């Protein structure tokens, strides 16, 4: 089977408009969490979000914007960065041999809410004719294909918080088994709307606002954690056959080595440690790795009581006595929970951790939970003499668990 490598990465995230600035912000502990500034924010018990503050629409001509929801705008910007770094041209045969594997939880949420407001509040008799093509979940996938002339297979994955991790994993498999030679893989989410935020609030999963330091409100693995902060963003990776990447002289950033995907089949919202553990084991098995070879884990780490505890137990099930010696980070404390985009954004963080041999901290871990007793790097960035294998965990509502193992390329 073919080896699969990463040759390009791009992201638009709450703390940076590219991979370098995003990862630098993680290492520095800079938070992208902000207090909501809307007329209805006062009705929220969780009045904080992690938005992309860069002016996104300015990157597109007005005629193009007519058919782009914010989620597609974020998707295209991240994909542009990844394609540029990879130095790849999809014209001709290359475009026919490339696939698109993209994840999102809700697609064009901004357009959908605007349509409801126009129809039900403002009594509009006719909606924008582009409403459907902006709302549909595969809009970003289609727009990526159009912009880069990619004519191979395209798929849109929607498995809640694991959507973009599933997209990357399935792209890896498609290349490994010879279905395509190249793939753009990743995902995006842009759903910081009143209806979405109020819906999440009703589930009581959103973090309570720290009145003195709102930017620290999301605290994964801390005893005083109260939930996550909704965020938005996008991340894209270029995956290629190793031989093809070498033949064109591409710079290889890392090797995708294994992927595990499982379903808990227990509860629609509550995670199950055994299902998560099975996904980790499957990723290791496909990569030909044993637990002793994993040097770092980028945890799903949402900051919910049940989620963090379940992941801690799952890691212990897989790694046994060594679990407490693996440096683990949970970056959602800084960039928020990006839902369908979070797996891809955290994959970029994991790859940059591998490349720099530096683990970002788990921010705001002021009061460690005695039951979450692993090494959740809390003191600041940690440099490691050996960092050759990383694992990235993504777990979604519906019980979908996606785990990806990445190796330093040699």
C-alpha positions in Angstrom: 0.0 0.0 0.0 1.1 3.5 -0.8 2.5 5.9 1.8 0.6 9.2 2.2 2.3 12.5 3.0 1.2 16.0 3.7 2.7 18.7 1.4 0.5 21.7 2.2 -1.5 23.2 5.0 -3.7 26.2 5.5 -6.0 27.6 8.2 -8.2 30.5 9.0 -8.8 30.3 12.8 -9.7 32.6 15.7 -6.1 33.4 16.6 -4.5 33.7 13.1 -5.1 33.8 9.4 -2.4 31.2 8.6 -0.7 28.2 10.1 2.3 29.9 11.4 0.4 32.7 13.3 -2.1 30.2 14.6 0.5 27.9 16.0 2.5 30.8 17.4 -0.6 31.9 19.3 -1.1 28.4 20.7 2.4 28.3 22.0 2.0 31.8 23.5 -1.3 31.0 25.1 -3.1 33.7 23.3 -6.9 33.2 23.4 -9.3 33.8 20.6 -12.3 33.8 22.9 -14.3 37.1 23.0 -17.5 38.3 24.8 -20.5 38.5 22.5 -21.4 42.0 21.4 -25.0 41.7 20.2 -28.3 43.0 21.4 -29.4 39.5 22.4 -26.2 38.4 24.2 -27.6 39.6 27.5 -30.1 36.7 27.4 -27.2 34.1 27.3 -25.7 32.4 30.3 -22.8 31.6 28.0 -22.1 34.9 26.3 -18.7 34.1 24.7 -17.5 32.9 21.3 -14.3 32.4 19.4 -14.8 34.2 16.1 -12.4 34.7 13.1 -11.8 38.4 13.4 -10.1 38.9 10.0 -12.2 40.5 7.3 -13.0 37.4 5.3 -15.3 38.8 2.6 -12.7 41.2 1.3 -10.8 38.3 -0.2 -13.5 37.7 -2.8 -15.0 39.8 -5.6 -18.6 41.0 -5.0 -20.0 38.9 -7.8 -18.5 35.7 -6.2 -19.8 36.6 -2.8 -23.3 36.3 -4.0 -23.0 32.5 -3.9 -20.7 32.1 -0.9 -21.9 31.6 2.7 -19.2 32.5 5.3 -18.4 28.8 5.7 -17.4 28.5 2.0 -15.4 31.7 2.3 -13.4 30.2 5.2 -13.0 27.0 3.3 -11.6 28.6 0.2 -9.1 30.8 2.1 -7.7 27.8 3.9 -7.6 25.7 0.7 -5.7 28.5 -1.1 -3.0 28.6 1.6 -2.6 24.8 1.4 -2.4 24.7 -2.4 0.1 27.5 -2.4 2.4 25.9 0.1 2.2 22.5 -1.7 3.1 24.3 -5.0 0.7 22.1 -6.9 -1.2 22.8 -10.2 -4.5 20.9 -10.7 -4.9 21.7 -14.4 -4.8 18.8 -16.8 -4.5 15.3 -15.6 -3.5 16.3 -12.1 -7.0 17.7 -11.5 -8.7 14.4 -12.6 -6.5 12.4 -10.1 -7.3 14.7 -7.1 -10.2 14.2 -4.8 -11.9 16.6 -2.4 -12.7 15.3 1.1 -14.3 18.0 3.2 -16.1 18.1 6.6 -18.7 20.4 8.1 -21.4 20.0 10.8 -24.0 22.5 9.6 -22.9 23.9 6.3 -24.3 27.4 5.5 -25.7 28.2 8.9 -25.5 32.0 8.4 -27.5 31.9 5.2 -30.1 29.6 6.6 -30.7 31.8 9.7 -30.8 34.9 7.5 -33.4 33.2 5.3 -35.6 32.3 8.3 -35.3 35.9 9.6 -36.2 37.4 6.2 -39.2 35.1 5.8 -40.6 34.9 9.3 -39.6 38.2 10.8 -39.4 40.6 7.9 -42.2 38.9 5.9 -40.1 38.6 2.7 -42.0 37.2 -0.2 -38.9 36.0 -2.0 -35.6 34.8 -0.8 -32.2 35.2 -2.4 -32.1 32.8 -5.5 -28.6 31.6 -4.3 -30.0 30.5 -0.8 -30.0 26.8 -1.6 -26.5 26.7 -3.1 -25.2 28.7 -0.1 -26.9 26.6 2.6 -26.2 23.0 1.3 -23.6 21.1 3.2 -21.6 20.3 0.1 -21.3 24.0 -1.0 -17.8 24.4 0.2 -16.7 21.1 -1.5 -18.2 22.3 -4.8 -16.6 25.7 -4.5 -13.2 24.2 -3.8 -13.5 22.1 -6.9 -14.5 25.1 -9.1 -11.7 27.3 -7.8 -8.9 24.8 -8.3 -10.2 22.8 -11.3 -10.3 19.6 -9.3 -12.3 17.0 -11.3 -11.8 13.8 -9.3 -14.3 12.4 -6.7 -15.6 14.8 -4.0 -17.2 13.9 -0.7 -18.7 16.0 2.1 -18.7 14.4 5.6 -20.9 15.5 8.4 -20.4 13.7 11.7 -20.6 16.6 14.1 -17.3 17.4 15.9 -15.4 14.7 14.1 -16.4 15.7 10.5 -13.1 17.1 9.2 -11.0 14.4 11.0 -13.2 11.8 9.2 -12.6 13.7 5.9 -8.8 13.6 6.4 -8.9 9.9 7.4 -11.0 9.0 4.4 -8.7 11.0 2.0 -5.7 9.1 3.5 -7.4 5.8 2.8 -8.4 6.8 -0.7 -4.8 7.6 -1.6 -3.4 4.6 0.3 -5.5 2.2 -1.7 -4.9 4.0 -5.0 -8.3 5.6 -5.6 -6.8 9.0 -6.1 -3.2 10.3 -6.1 -3.8 13.6 -4.4 -6.5 15.1 -2.1 -7.6 18.3 -0.6 -8.9 17.4 2.9 -10.2 19.3 5.8 -13.2 21.2 6.9 -14.9 24.4 7.9 -17.6 25.7 10.2 -19.2 29.1 10.6 -22.3 29.0 12.8 -22.0 31.8 15.3 -25.6 32.8 14.9 -28.3 33.6 17.5 -30.3 30.4 16.7 -27.3 28.1 16.9 -25.8 29.6 20.0 -29.2 29.5 21.8 -29.6 25.9 20.7 -26.3 24.9 22.2 -27.0 26.9 25.3 -30.1 24.8 25.8 -28.0 21.6 26.0 -26.0 23.2 28.9 -22.7 22.3 27.3 -21.4 25.9 26.8 -18.9 27.3 29.3 -20.0 29.8 31.9 -18.4 33.2 31.5 -15.6 34.0 33.9 -16.6 37.5 34.7 -13.0 38.7 35.5 -11.2 36.8 32.7 -13.8 35.8 30.0 -11.0 34.6 27.7 -10.2 31.8 30.1 -13.7 30.5 30.4 -13.0 27.2 28.6 -10.8 25.0 30.8 -10.3 21.5 29.6 -9.4 18.9 32.2 -9.6 21.5 35.0 -11.8 20.7 38.1 -13.7 24.0 37.5 -14.4 23.4 33.8 -18.0 24.1 32.8 -18.1 23.5 29.0 -16.8 24.7 25.7 -16.8 27.9 23.7 -18.3 27.9 20.2 -15.9 29.0 17.5 -15.5 29.1 13.8 -12.8 28.5 11.3 -11.3 26.2 8.6 -8.3 24.1 7.9 -7.1 22.3 4.7 -4.4 19.8 4.0 -2.9 18.6 0.7 -2.3 14.8 0.9 -0.3 13.0 -1.8 1.3 9.7 -2.6 4.8 9.9 -1.3 6.3 8.9 -4.6 4.4 11.6 -6.5 5.3 14.2 -4.0 9.0 13.3 -4.2 8.9 13.2 -8.0 7.8 16.8 -8.2 10.2 17.9 -5.5 7.6 18.9 -3.0 8.5 19.6 0.6 7.0 16.9 2.8 5.7 18.1 6.1 4.6 14.8 7.7 3.3 11.3 7.0 -0.3 10.2 7.7 0.2 6.7 9.0 -3.1 5.4 10.5 -6.8 6.2 10.9 -9.4 4.7 13.2 -13.1 5.4 13.1 -15.7 3.8 15.4 -19.2 4.4 16.6 -20.1 4.2 20.3 -23.7 3.0 19.7 -24.7 4.0 23.2 -26.0 7.6 23.5 -26.5 10.5 21.0 -24.6 13.0 23.0 -22.7 11.3 25.8 -19.3 9.9 24.9 -18.2 6.3 25.6 -14.6 5.7 26.6 -14.5 2.2 25.1 -15.5 3.4 21.6 -12.9 6.1 21.8 -10.3 3.6 22.9 -11.1 1.3 19.9 -10.6 4.2 17.5 -7.2 4.9 19.0 -6.2 1.2 18.8 -7.3 1.0 15.1 -5.3 4.0 14.2 -2.2 2.5 15.8 -2.8 -0.8 14.2 -3.0 0.6 10.7 0.1 2.7 11.3 2.0 -0.4 12.5 2.7 1.4 15.8 2.6 0.3 19.4 1.5 2.5 22.3 5.1 3.0 23.4 5.9 4.8 20.2 3.4 7.6 20.6 5.1 10.8 21.8 2.2 13.2 22.0 -1.6 13.3 21.9 -3.7 16.3 20.8 -6.8 15.6 22.8 -10.4 16.3 21.8 -10.6 18.0 25.2 -13.8 20.1 25.0 -13.9 21.2 28.6 -17.1 19.4 29.5 -17.3 17.3 32.7 -18.2 14.1 31.0 -16.2 14.5 27.8 -12.8 15.2 29.4 -13.3 12.3 31.9 -14.3 9.9 29.2 -11.2 10.8 27.1 -8.9 10.4 30.1 -10.3 6.9 30.7 -10.0 6.0 27.0 -6.3 7.0 26.9 -5.6 4.9 30.0 -7.3 1.9 28.4 -5.1 2.1 25.3 -1.8 3.2 26.9 -1.9 1.5 30.3 0.8 2.5 32.7 2.5 4.7 30.0 -0.6 7.0 29.7 0.6 9.3 32.5 4.0 9.8 30.7 2.6 11.1 27.3 2.4 14.9 27.0 -1.2 15.8 26.1 -2.6 19.1 25.0 -6.2 20.4 24.5 -6.1 23.5 22.3 -9.8 24.3 22.4 -9.2 26.3 25.5 -7.7 29.0 23.1 -9.5 28.6 19.7 -12.8 27.3 20.9 -14.7 24.3 19.6 -14.9 24.7 15.9 -17.4 21.8 15.5 -17.0 20.3 12.0 -13.7 22.1 11.5 -12.1 21.2 14.8 -10.5 17.9 13.7 -8.7 19.6 10.8 -7.6 22.6 12.8 -6.2 20.4 15.5 -4.5 18.1 13.0 -2.6 21.2 11.8 -1.6 21.9 15.4 -0.5 18.3 15.8 1.6 18.4 12.7 3.3 21.7 13.7 3.9 20.1 17.1 5.7 17.3 15.3 7.7 19.6 13.1 8.8 21.9 15.9 9.1 19.2 18.6 7.2 21.6 20.9 3.9 20.8 22.6 1.5 23.7 23.1 0.1 24.1 26.6 -3.4 23.2 27.8 -4.4 26.7 28.7 -6.3 27.8 31.8 -5.7 24.5 33.7 -5.7 26.3 37.0 -7.2 23.6 39.2 -6.4 20.1 37.8 -9.2 17.6 38.2 -7.9 14.7 40.3 -9.9 12.3 38.0 -8.2 13.7 34.9 -4.7 12.8 36.1 -2.6 12.6 32.9 0.1 14.9 31.8 -2.0 17.7 30.3 1.0 20.1 29.6 -0.1 23.1 31.7 3.1 25.0 32.5 3.5 26.5 29.0 5.1 25.1 25.8 7.2 22.0 26.3 10.1 21.1 24.0 10.8 17.4 23.6 14.0 15.7 22.6 12.0 13.0 20.9 8.8 13.7 19.1 8.3 11.4 16.1 4.7 10.2 16.4 1.6 12.2 17.3 -2.0 11.2 17.6 -5.0 13.5 17.1 -8.4 12.6 18.7 -11.8 13.9 17.4 -15.1 12.7 19.0 -18.5 13.8 17.8 -22.1 13.8 18.8 -23.8 10.7 17.5 -20.9 8.7 18.9 -18.5 9.0 16.0 -14.8 8.7 17.0 -12.1 9.6 14.5 -8.4 9.2 15.4 -5.4 9.9 13.2 -1.8 8.9 13.8 0.9 11.0 12.1 4.7 10.3 11.8 7.7 12.4 11.1 8.6 11.7 7.5 11.8 9.8 6.9 
